[in-house]
Amino acid sequence: MNLQYISDSSGQITGVFIPIKEWNELKNKYKGLEEENVDVPPWHRDIVRERLSDYGNDPEQAEDFNGAMDDIEKGL
């Protein structure tokens, strides 16, 4: 996929440009991709808020992605 990243003046990535041909392929592959309204149940929001709060209180307790995947694979 030929993505182009859009950055602000400080170099922070603020967006992604997807060529129209590739966007159309994604839309065909993933029906409903264009739908903007996603209903997130309140209990999902509550869990995310709780986890963000936990992380804010103790960022050292978080595990990186690779470590988490290693733990998952050990359990398989």
C-alpha positions as CSV (number, residue, x, y, z in Angstrom):
1,M,0.0,0.0,0.0
2,N,1.4,3.4,-1.0
3,L,0.5,5.6,1.9
4,Q,1.6,9.2,2.3
5,Y,1.9,10.6,5.8
6,I,0.9,14.2,6.5
7,S,2.9,16.1,9.2
8,D,2.5,19.4,10.9
9,S,5.3,22.0,11.2
10,S,6.8,20.2,14.1
11,G,7.0,16.9,12.3
12,Q,4.1,15.3,14.2
13,I,2.1,13.0,11.9
14,T,-1.4,14.3,11.7
15,G,-2.9,12.3,8.8
16,V,-2.6,9.7,6.2
17,F,-3.3,10.0,2.4
18,I,-4.5,6.8,0.8
19,P,-4.5,6.7,-3.0
20,I,-8.1,6.5,-4.3
21,K,-7.5,3.1,-6.1
22,E,-6.3,1.6,-2.8
23,W,-9.1,3.2,-0.9
24,N,-11.7,1.7,-3.3
25,E,-10.0,-1.7,-2.9
26,L,-10.3,-1.4,0.9
27,K,-13.9,-0.4,0.7
28,N,-14.6,-3.5,-1.4
29,K,-12.7,-5.7,1.0
30,Y,-14.2,-4.3,4.2
31,K,-17.9,-3.6,3.7
32,G,-19.1,-0.7,5.8
33,L,-15.7,0.9,6.0
34,E,-17.0,4.3,5.2
35,E,-19.6,4.3,7.9
36,E,-18.7,7.0,10.4
37,N,-21.1,6.2,13.1
38,V,-19.9,3.5,15.4
39,D,-22.0,2.8,18.5
40,V,-19.7,2.2,21.4
41,P,-21.6,0.8,24.4
42,P,-21.2,2.9,27.6
43,W,-19.6,0.0,29.4
44,H,-16.8,-0.1,26.7
45,R,-16.2,3.6,27.3
46,D,-16.1,3.0,31.1
47,I,-13.4,0.3,30.7
48,V,-11.3,2.5,28.4
49,R,-11.6,5.5,30.9
50,E,-10.6,3.2,33.8
51,R,-7.6,1.8,31.9
52,L,-6.4,5.3,30.8
53,S,-6.7,6.4,34.4
54,D,-4.7,3.4,35.6
55,Y,-2.0,4.1,33.0
56,G,-1.9,7.8,34.0
57,N,-1.4,6.8,37.6
58,D,1.3,4.2,36.9
59,P,2.6,4.1,33.3
60,E,5.3,1.6,34.3
61,Q,2.7,-1.1,34.8
62,A,1.9,-1.1,31.1
63,E,3.3,-3.8,28.9
64,D,4.5,-3.1,25.4
65,F,2.9,-4.8,22.4
66,N,5.7,-7.3,21.8
67,G,5.7,-8.4,25.4
68,A,1.9,-8.8,25.4
69,M,2.1,-10.9,22.3
70,D,4.8,-13.1,23.8
71,D,2.6,-13.7,26.8
72,I,-0.4,-14.6,24.6
73,E,1.6,-17.0,22.5
74,K,3.0,-18.7,25.6
75,G,-0.5,-19.4,26.6
76,L,-1.5,-21.1,23.3
